[in-house]
Amino acid sequence: MHPTSAVRRHGHDPTSPPQPTTPHPAPPPRPPDLSAWEDEDWSHTDQQLLDLAVRLQVEENAARARRLNALRDFHRRRVAESASQPNDRPSYFTLTPLQATTAEFAPLLGLSEMTVEIHLDNATELQDRFPALWRRCESGRLDLGRALLVLEQARSLANEEDIATFAAAMEDYFAKLDDPAHPLCRISRSQLQRAARYRRLKLPQKTDETSFAEAFKRRRVSLRPGENGIAYLSVSTALPDAMAADYRLTLIAKQLCQSPDESRTLEQLRSDVLLDLIHGRLTVGATDAELEDDETYDGRDPARTIAHHESRGSYARPVINVTVPIQTLMGMTDAPGVMSGGHALPADLVRQLALHPEATWYRMLTDQARTCVELSVGSYAPTKPIWRQVVAADPACIWPGCSRASVTAELDHRTEYPAGETSTENLQPLCRRHHRMKHSKGFRVVRNDDGSYDWTTRFGSRFHVHATEQPTSDWAVDGLLADEAADDIWQELLLVDA
């Protein structure tokens, strides 16, 4: 089971009665003192090298545990702080204790907010349910990875009260096999996993129905950008539904394969069919049984029920913003473009997008310093030209570490409207989560002249977000500027909407 399966218990009452625990294990012996070690001193013995490796592993284990302690203690303070606030209805921009914690720790440690939440879940469960095991982590004797092996087994137990029994059984196992004379617990991962599973299976387990319901609640669609302009779209759902969808994709692709003009492979067709169905570019009127039998109930060819559409009016057109040097579109260079969200696209793919019949390209007006001319409007809502220029200047949310595309974000007024105008100089893209965070207590962001941003959090952490690296290429390409074909393309591109 994935760590995200942990039950959220961030609001645990620290005053609740503690669960029964086994006696505190004996303190481990101190590792050898190697403070005089020097990286370039090869005069040390082989034994000293081995001792150094042990000492560093102990320090690493203890440091990870202390970091999780700091995370949990910080969060518990936010929980207590929230509980002490007046019971008035909180404003939209009031952060929950969990949001306040992730806002501080995620950019500080260079982690995603989801990773911080998982770390918090793990620390909470280990400290509350396996205190003796957690003390081994704090002392450095046990690494966090092996502690989580035990925790994962506990998550399959049906009854909360059985977790204390399981924890006690695991402590008996450690008492028998763990050598207290050594600074590290040397029970291997496979040994520990087998022992934990054996002891877990002695207790009542969650039913398949309960386990499925918990996992089904976490179903989602995820997008992972890859290399060379390729991305991976995946969905997690119930196995029967996934298998049925996969089978239907194959049946439809096989029907299309029968066309004499079709050159795509079956797997290529399956991929294209999936996207065409989602976008509404393809409809299929035949059932699975009719596709299997290669004949509809009224004797028709199932392929005749497959209809292709140029576009579907009932579907909103997505905005896919790509910033690219004009020379790339003209074929003069192969400088890449940058898609909203910061993903680089190779020149050939950018040119394919430009030639698509539904593509629309906009030129940005610049001054002599090659910076965009400021656009403004008197209303609160920005005009389309203003929106296009803002999302081109910052292709992703400007919160440190956030990669959500600016075309799906909200435009925030740096100086609140109406004191600040609605202009390209006063707008910045923030996703809904970080827009809310920016307006919460104690957060501040300043845009610098070079296009970078400086954030200050409620507790004084400072983060610098570098200016977006825009695609550039060199105009000085010998002989090409005089080429008549290139000049024709340039004139045509100047005709697009400004």
C-alpha positions as CSV (number, residue, x, y, z in Angstrom):
1,M,0.0,0.0,0.0
2,H,1.3,3.5,-0.9
3,P,2.3,5.9,1.9
4,T,-0.6,8.2,0.9
5,S,-3.0,5.5,2.2
6,A,-2.2,6.7,5.7
7,V,-5.3,7.9,7.7
8,R,-5.1,11.6,8.2
9,R,-4.8,12.2,11.9
10,H,-3.0,15.6,11.9
11,G,-5.4,17.0,14.5
12,H,-4.5,14.3,17.1
13,D,-5.1,15.5,20.7
14,P,-1.7,15.4,22.5
15,T,-3.6,15.1,25.8
16,S,-5.3,11.8,24.9
17,P,-4.1,8.8,26.9
18,P,-1.0,7.2,25.5
19,Q,-1.1,3.6,24.1
20,P,0.7,1.0,26.1
21,T,4.4,0.7,25.2
22,T,7.3,-1.5,26.0
23,P,10.2,-0.3,28.1
24,H,12.6,2.1,26.5
25,P,15.4,0.2,24.8
26,A,18.9,0.4,26.2
27,P,20.9,3.3,24.7
28,P,23.2,2.2,21.9
29,P,27.0,2.4,22.3
30,R,28.6,5.5,21.0
31,P,30.3,5.0,17.6
32,P,34.1,5.7,17.4
33,D,35.2,9.3,17.5
34,L,36.4,10.2,14.0
35,S,36.4,14.0,14.4
36,A,40.0,14.1,13.3
37,W,39.1,12.5,9.9
38,E,40.3,14.4,6.8
39,D,39.0,13.5,3.3
40,E,42.5,13.5,1.8
41,D,44.3,11.7,4.6
42,W,44.8,8.1,3.2
43,S,46.8,7.1,6.3
44,H,43.7,5.8,8.1
45,T,43.2,2.1,8.5
46,D,40.6,0.0,6.8
47,Q,38.8,-0.4,10.1
48,Q,38.6,3.4,10.5
49,L,37.0,3.6,7.1
50,L,34.4,1.0,8.1
51,D,33.8,2.9,11.4
52,L,33.3,6.1,9.5
53,A,30.6,4.5,7.3
54,V,28.7,3.3,10.4
55,R,29.0,6.7,12.1
56,L,27.7,8.5,9.1
57,Q,24.8,6.1,8.7
58,V,23.8,6.6,12.4
59,E,24.0,10.4,11.9
60,E,21.9,10.2,8.7
61,N,19.2,8.1,10.4
62,A,19.0,10.4,13.4
63,A,18.9,13.5,11.3
64,R,15.9,12.2,9.2
65,A,14.0,11.4,12.4
66,R,14.8,14.8,13.9
67,R,13.6,16.5,10.7
68,L,10.2,14.7,10.9
69,N,10.0,15.6,14.6
70,A,10.4,19.3,13.7
71,L,7.7,18.9,11.0
72,R,5.3,17.3,13.3
73,D,6.0,19.8,16.2
74,F,5.5,22.7,13.9
75,H,2.2,21.3,12.7
76,R,0.9,20.6,16.2
77,R,1.5,24.2,17.0
78,R,-0.6,25.2,14.0
79,V,-3.3,22.9,15.2
80,A,-3.3,24.4,18.7
81,E,-3.1,27.9,17.2
82,S,-6.2,27.2,15.0
83,A,-8.1,25.8,18.0
84,S,-7.4,28.9,20.1
85,Q,-8.8,31.3,17.4
86,P,-12.3,32.7,17.8
87,N,-15.1,30.6,16.4
88,D,-16.0,33.2,13.8
89,R,-16.3,32.0,10.3
90,P,-12.8,32.1,8.8
91,S,-12.1,34.1,5.7
92,Y,-11.4,32.4,2.3
93,F,-7.7,33.2,2.7
94,T,-7.3,31.6,6.1
95,L,-5.1,28.6,5.9
96,T,-5.8,25.3,7.6
97,P,-3.1,24.0,9.9
98,L,-2.0,21.5,7.2
99,Q,-1.8,24.2,4.5
100,A,0.1,26.5,6.8
101,T,2.6,23.7,7.5
102,T,3.1,22.7,3.8
103,A,3.5,26.4,2.9
104,E,6.5,26.7,5.1
105,F,8.2,23.3,4.7
106,A,7.7,22.5,1.0
107,P,9.8,25.4,-0.5
108,L,12.2,25.4,2.5
109,L,13.1,21.7,1.9
110,G,12.6,21.7,-1.9
111,L,9.8,19.1,-1.7
112,S,6.3,19.0,-3.1
113,E,3.4,19.8,-0.8
114,M,2.2,16.2,-1.2
115,T,5.5,14.8,-0.1
116,V,5.4,17.0,3.0
117,E,1.9,15.7,3.8
118,I,3.1,12.1,3.4
119,H,6.1,12.8,5.7
120,L,3.7,14.3,8.3
121,D,1.4,11.3,8.1
122,N,4.3,8.9,8.5
123,A,5.8,10.8,11.5
124,T,2.4,11.0,13.2
125,E,1.7,7.3,12.9
126,L,5.1,6.1,13.8
127,Q,5.3,8.3,16.9
128,D,1.8,7.6,18.1
129,R,1.6,3.9,17.3
130,F,5.2,2.7,17.4
131,P,6.9,4.9,20.0
132,A,9.7,2.3,20.8
133,L,10.4,1.8,17.1
134,W,10.5,5.6,16.6
135,R,13.0,6.0,19.4
136,R,15.3,3.7,17.5
137,C,15.0,6.1,14.5
138,E,15.8,9.1,16.7
139,S,18.9,7.4,18.1
140,G,20.0,6.6,14.6
141,R,20.0,2.8,15.1
142,L,17.2,2.3,12.6
143,D,16.6,4.0,9.2
144,L,13.2,5.4,8.4
145,G,12.7,3.1,5.4
146,R,12.7,0.0,7.6
147,A,10.4,1.6,10.2
148,L,7.9,2.3,7.4
149,L,7.9,-1.4,6.4
150,V,6.5,-2.1,9.8
151,L,4.0,0.8,9.6
152,E,2.7,-0.4,6.2
153,Q,1.8,-3.8,7.7
154,A,-0.1,-2.1,10.5
155,R,-2.2,-0.2,8.0
156,S,-3.8,-3.5,6.9
157,L,-5.2,-4.3,10.3
158,A,-9.0,-4.1,10.7
159,N,-9.1,-2.9,14.3
160,E,-7.3,0.1,15.8
161,E,-6.9,-1.7,19.2
162,D,-4.9,-4.4,17.4
163,I,-2.1,-2.0,16.4
164,A,-0.8,-1.8,20.0
165,T,-0.7,-5.7,20.1
166,F,1.1,-5.7,16.8
167,A,3.6,-3.1,18.0
168,A,4.3,-5.1,21.1
169,A,4.9,-8.2,19.0
170,M,7.4,-6.4,16.9
171,E,9.2,-5.1,20.0
172,D,9.6,-8.7,21.2
173,Y,11.1,-9.5,17.7
174,F,13.6,-6.7,18.0
175,A,14.5,-7.8,21.5
176,K,15.4,-11.2,20.2
177,L,17.3,-10.3,17.0
178,D,18.6,-6.8,17.4
179,D,22.2,-6.7,18.8
180,P,22.3,-3.7,21.2
181,A,26.1,-3.8,21.2
182,H,26.2,-2.5,17.6
183,P,25.4,1.2,16.8
184,L,23.1,0.1,14.0
185,C,20.2,-2.4,13.8
186,R,21.4,-4.9,11.3
187,I,18.1,-6.8,10.7
188,S,17.7,-6.7,6.9
189,R,14.7,-5.3,5.1
190,S,13.6,-8.7,3.9
191,Q,13.9,-10.2,7.3
192,L,12.0,-7.4,8.9
193,Q,9.2,-7.4,6.3
194,R,8.7,-11.1,6.6
195,A,8.6,-10.9,10.4
196,A,6.1,-8.0,10.4
197,R,3.9,-9.7,7.8
198,Y,3.8,-12.9,9.9
199,R,2.8,-11.1,13.0
200,R,0.3,-8.9,11.2
201,L,-1.5,-12.0,9.7
202,K,-2.1,-13.3,13.2
203,L,-4.6,-10.5,13.7
204,P,-7.9,-9.6,11.9
205,Q,-7.3,-8.0,8.5
206,K,-9.3,-5.4,6.7
207,T,-11.7,-7.0,4.3
208,D,-11.2,-6.7,0.6
209,E,-14.2,-4.5,0.4
210,T,-12.8,-2.1,2.9
211,S,-9.4,-2.0,1.3
212,F,-10.9,-1.4,-2.1
213,A,-13.1,1.4,-0.9
214,E,-10.1,3.2,0.7
215,A,-8.1,2.8,-2.5
216,F,-11.0,3.8,-4.8
217,K,-11.3,7.1,-2.9
218,R,-7.8,8.0,-4.1
219,R,-8.5,7.5,-7.8
220,R,-7.1,10.2,-10.0
221,V,-5.9,11.2,-13.4
222,S,-2.2,12.3,-13.6
223,L,-0.1,13.9,-16.2
224,R,3.7,13.4,-16.3
225,P,5.7,15.3,-18.9
226,G,8.5,13.3,-20.6
227,E,11.3,14.1,-23.0
228,N,11.0,15.2,-26.6
229,G,7.6,16.7,-26.3
230,I,6.0,13.4,-25.1
231,A,3.8,13.1,-22.0
232,Y,2.2,10.3,-20.1
233,L,-1.5,10.5,-19.1
234,S,-2.6,7.8,-16.6
235,V,-5.7,7.0,-14.7
236,S,-6.3,5.0,-11.5
237,T,-9.7,3.4,-11.1
238,A,-11.5,0.2,-10.5
239,L,-9.8,-2.8,-12.2
240,P,-12.9,-4.0,-14.1
241,D,-13.6,-0.5,-15.5
242,A,-10.0,-0.1,-16.5
243,M,-9.9,-3.5,-18.2
244,A,-13.2,-2.8,-20.0
245,A,-11.9,0.5,-21.3
246,D,-8.6,-1.0,-22.4
247,Y,-10.5,-3.8,-24.3
248,R,-12.8,-1.3,-26.0
249,L,-9.9,0.8,-27.1
250,T,-8.4,-2.3,-28.8
251,L,-11.7,-3.2,-30.5
252,I,-12.1,0.3,-31.9
253,A,-8.4,0.4,-33.0
254,K,-8.8,-2.9,-34.8
255,Q,-11.8,-1.6,-36.8
256,L,-9.8,1.4,-37.9
257,C,-6.8,-0.8,-38.8
258,Q,-9.0,-2.5,-41.5
259,S,-9.0,0.7,-43.6
260,P,-6.6,0.3,-46.5
261,D,-5.4,3.9,-46.0
262,E,-4.5,3.4,-42.4
263,S,-0.7,3.3,-41.7
264,R,-0.7,3.5,-37.9
265,T,0.1,0.5,-35.7
266,L,-2.5,-0.9,-33.3
267,E,-0.8,0.7,-30.3
268,Q,-0.5,4.0,-32.0
269,L,-4.2,3.8,-32.9
270,R,-5.2,2.9,-29.3
271,S,-3.4,6.0,-28.1
272,D,-4.9,8.3,-30.7
273,V,-8.4,6.8,-30.2
274,L,-8.3,7.5,-26.5
275,L,-7.5,11.1,-27.0
276,D,-10.0,11.5,-29.9
277,L,-12.7,10.1,-27.7
278,I,-11.9,12.5,-24.8
279,H,-11.7,15.5,-27.1
280,G,-14.9,14.6,-28.9
281,R,-13.2,14.1,-32.3
282,L,-14.4,10.5,-32.5
283,T,-17.7,8.8,-31.7
284,V,-18.4,5.1,-31.9
285,G,-22.0,3.8,-32.1
286,A,-21.3,0.1,-31.9
287,T,-21.2,-2.0,-28.7
288,D,-18.3,-4.2,-27.7
289,A,-20.2,-7.3,-28.9
290,E,-20.9,-5.8,-32.3
291,L,-17.2,-4.8,-32.6
292,E,-16.2,-8.3,-31.7
293,D,-18.7,-9.9,-34.2
294,D,-17.7,-7.4,-36.9
295,E,-21.4,-6.8,-37.5
296,T,-24.1,-4.7,-35.9
297,Y,-27.4,-6.0,-34.7
298,D,-29.0,-4.8,-38.0
299,G,-26.3,-6.3,-40.2
300,R,-24.1,-3.2,-40.8
301,D,-20.4,-2.9,-40.8
302,P,-19.4,-1.6,-37.3
303,A,-16.8,0.6,-38.9
304,R,-19.7,2.6,-40.4
305,T,-20.7,3.6,-36.8
306,I,-17.4,5.3,-36.2
307,A,-17.6,9.0,-37.0
308,H,-14.7,11.5,-37.1
309,H,-15.3,15.1,-36.3
310,E,-13.2,18.2,-37.0
311,S,-14.3,19.7,-33.7
312,R,-17.0,19.3,-31.2
313,G,-18.9,22.4,-30.3
314,S,-19.9,21.1,-26.9
315,Y,-16.3,20.9,-25.8
316,A,-14.3,23.9,-24.6
317,R,-11.1,24.6,-26.6
318,P,-8.1,24.1,-24.3
319,V,-5.4,26.8,-24.2
320,I,-2.0,25.5,-24.9
321,N,0.4,28.4,-24.7
322,V,3.8,28.0,-26.3
323,T,6.5,30.8,-26.3
324,V,8.9,30.4,-29.2
325,P,11.4,32.6,-31.1
326,I,10.0,33.8,-34.4
327,Q,13.0,32.3,-36.2
328,T,11.9,28.8,-35.2
329,L,8.5,29.3,-36.8
330,M,10.2,30.6,-39.9
331,G,12.5,27.5,-40.1
332,M,15.6,29.6,-39.7
333,T,16.8,28.0,-36.5
334,D,15.9,25.0,-34.4
335,A,15.7,26.8,-31.1
336,P,13.1,25.1,-28.8
337,G,9.9,26.6,-27.5
338,V,8.6,26.6,-24.0
339,M,5.1,25.4,-23.2
340,S,3.0,26.9,-20.3
341,G,4.2,25.2,-17.2
342,G,7.9,25.5,-18.3
343,H,8.1,22.3,-20.4
344,A,10.5,22.6,-23.4
345,L,9.3,21.5,-26.8
346,P,11.6,20.6,-29.7
347,A,11.5,22.9,-32.8
348,D,9.9,20.4,-35.1
349,L,6.9,19.8,-32.7
350,V,6.5,23.6,-32.3
351,R,6.3,24.0,-36.1
352,Q,3.7,21.2,-36.2
353,L,1.6,23.0,-33.7
354,A,1.9,26.2,-35.6
355,L,0.6,24.6,-38.8
356,H,-2.4,23.0,-37.1
357,P,-5.6,24.5,-38.6
358,E,-7.0,25.4,-35.2
359,A,-3.7,27.0,-33.9
360,T,-3.6,30.8,-33.2
361,W,-0.4,32.6,-32.7
362,Y,0.0,36.0,-31.1
363,R,2.9,38.4,-31.4
364,M,3.9,40.5,-28.4
365,L,4.6,44.1,-28.9
366,T,8.1,45.1,-27.6
367,D,9.9,48.4,-27.1
368,Q,13.5,49.2,-28.0
369,A,14.7,47.3,-25.0
370,R,12.9,44.2,-26.2
371,T,10.6,44.1,-23.3
372,C,6.8,43.9,-23.7
373,V,5.0,47.2,-23.9
374,E,2.7,47.5,-20.9
375,L,-1.0,47.0,-21.5
376,S,-3.7,48.1,-19.1
377,V,-7.5,48.4,-18.8
378,G,-9.8,50.2,-16.4
379,S,-11.8,47.2,-15.3
380,Y,-11.0,44.5,-12.7
381,A,-11.0,41.7,-15.3
382,P,-8.0,41.7,-17.7
383,T,-8.6,41.8,-21.5
384,K,-7.5,38.8,-23.6
385,P,-4.3,40.6,-24.8
386,I,-3.3,41.4,-21.2
387,W,-4.0,37.8,-20.2
388,R,-1.9,36.4,-23.1
389,Q,1.0,38.7,-22.3
390,V,1.0,37.8,-18.5
391,V,0.9,34.0,-19.1
392,A,3.6,34.3,-21.7
393,A,5.9,36.2,-19.4
394,D,5.4,33.7,-16.5
395,P,4.4,30.3,-17.9
396,A,3.9,28.8,-14.5
397,C,2.5,29.8,-11.0
398,I,5.1,32.0,-9.4
399,W,5.1,30.2,-6.0
400,P,8.5,28.6,-5.5
401,G,8.5,25.1,-6.8
402,C,5.0,25.2,-8.3
403,S,4.8,24.0,-11.9
404,R,1.1,24.5,-12.5
405,A,0.6,26.1,-15.9
406,S,-0.2,29.8,-15.8
407,V,-3.0,29.3,-18.4
408,T,-5.0,27.4,-15.8
409,A,-4.0,29.8,-12.9
410,E,-5.7,32.9,-11.6
411,L,-4.2,36.4,-12.3
412,D,-3.4,38.2,-9.0
413,H,-3.1,42.0,-8.7
414,R,0.2,42.8,-7.1
415,T,-1.2,46.0,-5.8
416,E,-4.9,45.3,-5.0
417,Y,-7.5,46.7,-7.3
418,P,-8.6,49.5,-7.6
419,A,-5.4,51.0,-6.0
420,G,-3.5,49.0,-8.5
421,E,-4.6,49.0,-12.1
422,T,-5.3,45.9,-14.2
423,S,-2.2,45.9,-16.3
424,T,0.6,43.5,-17.4
425,E,2.9,45.2,-14.9
426,N,0.5,44.6,-12.0
427,L,-0.6,41.1,-12.7
428,Q,1.0,37.8,-11.9
429,P,-0.2,34.1,-12.3
430,L,-0.9,32.1,-9.1
431,C,-2.7,28.8,-9.0
432,R,-5.8,28.7,-6.8
433,R,-3.9,27.1,-3.8
434,H,-1.1,29.6,-3.8
435,H,-3.3,32.6,-4.6
436,R,-5.1,31.8,-1.4
437,M,-1.7,31.4,0.4
438,K,-0.4,34.7,-0.9
439,H,-3.3,36.6,0.6
440,S,-3.2,34.8,4.0
441,K,-1.6,36.2,7.1
442,G,2.0,37.1,6.9
443,F,2.8,36.2,3.3
444,R,4.4,38.8,0.9
445,V,5.8,38.7,-2.6
446,V,7.7,41.3,-4.5
447,R,8.5,41.4,-8.2
448,N,12.0,42.6,-9.1
449,D,13.0,44.6,-12.1
450,D,14.6,41.6,-13.7
451,G,11.3,39.6,-13.6
452,S,12.2,37.5,-10.6
453,Y,10.2,37.3,-7.4
454,D,11.1,37.4,-3.7
455,W,8.7,35.7,-1.3
456,T,8.5,36.1,2.5
457,T,6.4,33.6,4.5
458,R,4.6,34.2,7.7
459,F,7.5,32.8,9.8
460,G,10.2,34.7,8.0
461,S,11.5,32.2,5.5
462,R,12.6,33.9,2.2
463,F,12.6,32.4,-1.2
464,H,13.8,33.7,-4.5
465,V,12.1,32.7,-7.7
466,H,14.2,33.4,-10.7
467,A,12.8,35.1,-13.8
468,T,11.5,32.9,-16.4
469,E,14.0,31.9,-19.0
470,Q,12.4,32.9,-22.3
471,P,13.3,31.2,-25.6
472,T,15.8,33.2,-27.6
473,S,17.8,32.8,-30.8
474,D,20.2,34.8,-32.9
475,W,18.9,36.9,-35.8
476,A,22.4,37.1,-37.3
477,V,22.1,34.0,-39.6
478,D,24.1,34.6,-42.7
479,G,22.1,34.9,-45.8
480,L,18.8,33.9,-44.3
481,L,17.3,37.3,-43.6
482,A,17.5,38.1,-47.3
483,D,15.8,35.0,-48.3
484,E,12.5,35.8,-50.0
485,A,10.7,32.7,-48.6
486,A,11.7,33.7,-45.0
487,D,10.5,37.2,-45.7
488,D,7.1,35.9,-46.9
489,I,6.7,33.9,-43.7
490,W,7.6,36.9,-41.6
491,Q,5.0,39.0,-43.3
492,E,2.4,36.3,-42.8
493,L,3.2,36.0,-39.1
494,L,2.8,39.7,-38.6
495,L,-0.9,39.4,-39.7
496,V,-1.9,37.3,-36.7
497,D,-3.9,39.0,-33.9
498,A,-1.9,41.5,-31.8
